[in-house]
Amino acid sequence: MVVSTERLSVEQLREKAREIRCDIIRMLAEAGSGHPGGSLSAADFATALYFSELRHDPQNPFWEDRDRVVFSKGHIAPLLYTELAHSGYFPCEELMTLRKLHSRLQGHPHSLKLPGVEVSTGSLGQGLSAAVGMALGLRLDGKSCRVYCIVGDGETQEGSIWEAAMSAGHYKLDNLCGILDYNKLQIDGWVEQVMGIEPVVDKWRAFRWHVIEIDGHDMEAILAAFQEARETKGKPSLILAHTVKGKGVSFMENVAGWHGKAPTREEAVKALEDLGCSEGLK
């Protein structure tokens, strides 16, 4: 196994997730645009993924035996970029170039521009299909690598998600782990009011997935879920992570308006205070 990033303890993972949230706020304030709500809600399990679960080598991003990660909801690119930078794929200073002209950090991830981005995503409902193809291909090649795919709850209103889920169940892709960021808000409001997805656990199970339901901000539960998924054989696993949109920032939590709006510099200062950041804006 090649892993150049250190596997962190539970306490270290909690601190890393806080640092990740701070950098997300700084990036968005500098860019003046971007998506804070979902980036903050998914920060805990994404940090556990990159700093405890993944088999990867940031110094050799195209290592063929690496685990793959697909951010199907590509608009939370600030979270992906921050995880990659903190892991060592590129310097953290580059985070402040988000969405600027000629930057590698586009508004949505671009796999041809930035090492560590497995798939260019942004069109909702497409990432899980790509992840299914990766998992099937890796199995056909006899590889032991795993594929992880982060899916949004509003995104599961797309029919293509369920076609991909059906395929993964049919082919018994136990090297595939989906993570549903169930923060229950989308850009237009509460998911259940826009287009309800309940009973979401029953739906995934009906498509022959092993479902693990957790508090998506409980680091110990997140690590246990990844282990359970890894040990589950004969079917793909879905970690259904109950989360809070805008987690950690008092005025962003559970507010749909923060789906895709950057904080002003004054709001960013308040957000950094909420997160307990010792350093302010860059």
C-alpha positions as CSV (number, residue, x, y, z in Angstrom):
1,M,0.0,0.0,0.0
2,V,1.3,3.4,-0.9
3,V,-0.1,6.3,1.1
4,S,2.0,9.5,1.4
5,T,-0.6,11.3,3.5
6,E,-0.6,10.4,7.2
7,R,-3.6,8.5,8.5
8,L,-4.9,10.8,11.2
9,S,-6.5,10.0,14.6
10,V,-10.1,10.9,15.3
11,E,-9.1,14.1,17.0
12,Q,-6.7,15.0,14.2
13,L,-9.5,14.3,11.7
14,R,-11.8,16.7,13.5
15,E,-9.2,19.4,13.6
16,K,-8.4,18.8,9.9
17,A,-12.1,19.1,9.0
18,R,-12.2,22.4,10.8
19,E,-9.1,23.7,8.9
20,I,-10.7,22.5,5.7
21,R,-13.9,24.5,6.4
22,C,-11.8,27.6,7.2
23,D,-10.0,27.4,3.9
24,I,-13.3,26.9,2.1
25,I,-14.6,30.2,3.5
26,R,-11.3,32.0,2.6
27,M,-11.4,30.7,-0.9
28,L,-15.0,31.7,-1.5
29,A,-14.5,35.2,0.0
30,E,-11.5,35.7,-2.3
31,A,-13.3,34.4,-5.4
32,G,-16.5,36.2,-4.7
33,S,-18.5,33.2,-5.9
34,G,-18.9,29.5,-5.2
35,H,-20.9,27.0,-3.2
36,P,-20.4,27.0,0.6
37,G,-23.4,25.1,1.8
38,G,-22.7,21.6,0.4
39,S,-18.9,22.1,0.8
40,L,-19.3,22.6,4.5
41,S,-21.9,19.8,5.0
42,A,-19.7,17.2,3.4
43,A,-16.4,18.3,5.0
44,D,-16.3,15.7,7.8
45,F,-16.7,12.5,5.8
46,A,-14.6,13.9,2.9
47,T,-11.8,14.6,5.4
48,A,-12.1,11.1,6.8
49,L,-12.0,9.7,3.3
50,Y,-8.8,11.5,2.2
51,F,-6.9,11.3,5.5
52,S,-7.9,7.9,6.8
53,E,-9.7,5.7,4.3
54,L,-8.2,6.2,0.8
55,R,-5.3,4.3,-0.7
56,H,-3.6,7.1,-2.7
57,D,-0.3,8.8,-3.3
58,P,-0.6,12.6,-3.9
59,Q,3.0,12.5,-5.3
60,N,2.0,9.9,-7.9
61,P,-1.6,10.9,-8.6
62,F,-1.9,8.6,-11.6
63,W,-0.7,5.5,-9.7
64,E,-2.9,2.8,-11.3
65,D,-3.6,1.0,-8.0
66,R,-5.0,4.1,-6.3
67,D,-8.6,4.3,-5.0
68,R,-10.8,6.6,-7.0
69,V,-13.0,9.4,-5.7
70,V,-15.8,11.0,-7.8
71,F,-17.5,14.2,-6.6
72,S,-20.7,13.7,-8.5
73,K,-22.1,17.0,-7.2
74,G,-19.2,18.9,-8.8
75,H,-20.4,22.3,-7.5
76,I,-18.7,21.5,-4.1
77,A,-15.4,21.8,-5.9
78,P,-14.0,24.1,-3.1
79,L,-14.2,21.0,-0.8
80,L,-12.5,18.8,-3.3
81,Y,-9.7,21.3,-4.0
82,T,-9.1,21.8,-0.3
83,E,-8.9,18.1,0.5
84,L,-6.4,17.7,-2.5
85,A,-4.3,20.6,-1.4
86,H,-4.1,19.6,2.2
87,S,-3.2,16.0,1.1
88,G,-0.3,17.3,-0.9
89,Y,-1.5,17.2,-4.5
90,F,-0.6,20.9,-5.0
91,P,0.4,23.9,-2.7
92,C,-2.3,25.2,-0.4
93,E,-1.5,28.8,-1.6
94,E,-3.1,27.9,-4.9
95,L,-6.5,27.6,-3.3
96,M,-6.8,31.3,-3.4
97,T,-6.9,31.2,-7.2
98,L,-10.3,29.6,-7.2
99,R,-12.4,30.6,-10.2
100,K,-9.8,33.1,-11.4
101,L,-8.7,33.5,-15.0
102,H,-6.2,30.7,-16.0
103,S,-6.5,29.0,-12.6
104,R,-6.5,25.2,-12.5
105,L,-9.3,25.5,-9.9
106,Q,-12.3,25.9,-12.1
107,G,-15.9,26.5,-10.7
108,H,-16.4,22.8,-11.3
109,P,-13.6,20.1,-11.2
110,H,-11.7,19.6,-14.5
111,S,-9.8,16.3,-14.7
112,L,-7.5,17.5,-17.5
113,K,-6.3,20.5,-15.5
114,L,-5.8,19.3,-11.9
115,P,-4.2,16.0,-10.7
116,G,-6.4,14.2,-8.2
117,V,-9.6,15.0,-10.1
118,E,-10.8,11.7,-11.5
119,V,-13.8,12.9,-13.5
120,S,-14.9,16.4,-14.6
121,T,-18.3,16.7,-12.9
122,G,-21.0,19.3,-12.5
123,S,-23.9,18.0,-14.5
124,L,-25.9,16.5,-11.7
125,G,-26.6,12.8,-11.9
126,Q,-23.6,11.8,-14.0
127,G,-20.9,11.1,-11.5
128,L,-22.4,7.8,-10.1
129,S,-22.5,6.4,-13.6
130,A,-18.9,7.2,-14.1
131,A,-18.1,5.6,-10.7
132,V,-20.0,2.4,-11.7
133,G,-18.0,2.2,-14.9
134,M,-14.7,2.7,-13.0
135,A,-15.6,0.0,-10.4
136,L,-16.6,-2.5,-13.1
137,G,-13.5,-1.8,-15.1
138,L,-11.2,-2.2,-12.1
139,R,-12.8,-5.5,-11.2
140,L,-12.5,-6.8,-14.8
141,D,-8.8,-5.8,-14.6
142,G,-8.4,-7.8,-11.4
143,K,-7.6,-4.7,-9.3
144,S,-8.3,-4.4,-5.6
145,C,-8.8,-0.6,-5.8
146,R,-12.1,0.9,-4.5
147,V,-14.2,3.6,-5.9
148,Y,-15.9,6.3,-3.8
149,C,-18.7,8.5,-5.1
150,I,-20.1,11.6,-3.2
151,V,-23.7,12.2,-4.3
152,G,-26.0,15.1,-3.3
153,D,-29.5,14.5,-2.0
154,G,-31.1,16.9,-4.5
155,E,-29.1,15.1,-7.1
156,T,-30.9,11.8,-6.4
157,Q,-34.0,13.4,-8.0
158,E,-32.2,12.7,-11.3
159,G,-33.2,9.5,-13.1
160,S,-29.7,8.7,-14.2
161,I,-28.7,8.1,-10.5
162,W,-31.2,5.2,-10.3
163,E,-30.0,3.7,-13.6
164,A,-26.5,3.7,-12.2
165,A,-27.7,2.4,-8.9
166,M,-29.5,-0.5,-10.6
167,S,-26.4,-1.3,-12.6
168,A,-24.1,-1.4,-9.6
169,G,-26.6,-3.7,-7.8
170,H,-26.9,-5.9,-10.8
171,Y,-23.1,-6.3,-11.1
172,K,-22.7,-6.7,-7.4
173,L,-20.0,-4.0,-7.3
174,D,-18.7,-4.4,-3.7
175,N,-15.7,-2.3,-4.7
176,L,-18.0,0.7,-5.0
177,C,-19.0,2.9,-2.0
178,G,-21.5,5.8,-2.5
179,I,-21.8,8.5,0.1
180,L,-25.0,10.5,0.1
181,D,-24.7,13.9,1.6
182,Y,-28.2,14.1,3.1
183,N,-28.3,17.7,4.2
184,K,-32.0,17.9,3.1
185,L,-31.6,21.3,1.3
186,Q,-31.1,22.1,-2.3
187,I,-30.9,25.4,-4.1
188,D,-34.7,25.9,-4.3
189,G,-35.4,24.9,-0.7
190,W,-36.1,21.7,1.3
191,V,-35.6,18.6,-0.8
192,E,-38.9,17.1,0.5
193,Q,-40.8,20.2,-0.7
194,V,-39.1,20.4,-4.1
195,M,-39.2,16.7,-5.0
196,G,-39.3,14.3,-2.0
197,I,-36.9,11.4,-2.1
198,E,-38.1,9.4,1.0
199,P,-38.1,6.6,1.8
200,V,-34.5,6.9,0.6
201,V,-33.1,4.0,2.6
202,D,-35.7,1.6,1.2
203,K,-35.0,2.8,-2.3
204,W,-31.3,2.1,-2.2
205,R,-31.9,-1.2,-0.6
206,A,-34.4,-2.0,-3.4
207,F,-31.6,-1.5,-5.9
208,R,-29.5,-4.1,-4.0
209,W,-27.2,-1.8,-2.1
210,H,-26.0,-2.3,1.5
211,V,-27.1,0.9,3.3
212,I,-25.3,2.3,6.4
213,E,-27.1,5.3,7.9
214,I,-25.0,7.6,10.1
215,D,-24.6,11.1,11.6
216,G,-22.4,12.6,8.9
217,H,-20.6,14.9,11.4
218,D,-19.8,12.1,13.9
219,M,-16.2,11.2,13.0
220,E,-16.1,7.9,14.8
221,A,-19.4,6.8,13.1
222,I,-17.9,7.9,9.7
223,L,-14.8,5.8,10.2
224,A,-16.9,2.8,11.3
225,A,-19.1,3.2,8.2
226,F,-16.1,3.2,5.9
227,Q,-14.9,0.0,7.5
228,E,-18.3,-1.7,7.3
229,A,-18.5,-0.7,3.6
230,R,-15.1,-2.1,2.9
231,E,-15.9,-5.4,4.6
232,T,-19.3,-5.8,2.8
233,K,-19.1,-8.4,0.0
234,G,-21.4,-9.1,-2.9
235,K,-23.1,-5.7,-3.2
236,P,-22.2,-2.0,-3.4
237,S,-22.5,0.1,-0.2
238,L,-24.1,3.4,0.4
239,I,-23.2,5.5,3.4
240,L,-26.3,7.7,4.0
241,A,-24.8,10.6,5.9
242,H,-27.2,12.9,7.7
243,T,-25.6,16.3,7.6
244,V,-26.3,20.0,8.1
245,K,-26.0,22.4,5.1
246,G,-23.5,25.1,6.0
247,K,-22.2,23.1,9.0
248,G,-20.1,25.2,11.4
249,V,-21.1,28.7,10.3
250,S,-24.0,30.0,12.4
251,F,-25.7,32.1,9.7
252,M,-25.3,29.5,6.9
253,E,-26.6,26.4,8.7
254,N,-29.9,25.1,7.2
255,V,-30.3,28.1,4.9
256,A,-30.9,27.3,1.3
257,G,-29.7,30.7,0.2
258,W,-26.1,29.7,1.0
259,H,-26.2,26.8,-1.6
260,G,-24.3,28.9,-4.1
261,K,-23.5,32.3,-2.7
262,A,-20.1,33.4,-1.5
263,P,-19.8,35.4,1.8
264,T,-18.8,39.0,1.7
265,R,-15.5,39.8,3.5
266,E,-17.4,40.9,6.6
267,E,-19.5,37.7,6.5
268,A,-16.3,35.7,6.0
269,V,-14.7,37.2,9.1
270,K,-17.8,36.2,11.1
271,A,-17.7,32.7,9.6
272,L,-14.1,32.2,10.5
273,E,-14.8,33.3,14.0
274,D,-17.6,30.7,14.2
275,L,-15.2,28.0,13.0
276,G,-12.6,29.1,15.6
277,C,-10.0,30.0,13.0
278,S,-6.9,31.7,14.5
279,E,-6.0,33.2,11.1
280,G,-8.3,35.5,9.2
281,L,-8.7,36.1,5.5
282,K,-5.6,35.7,3.3
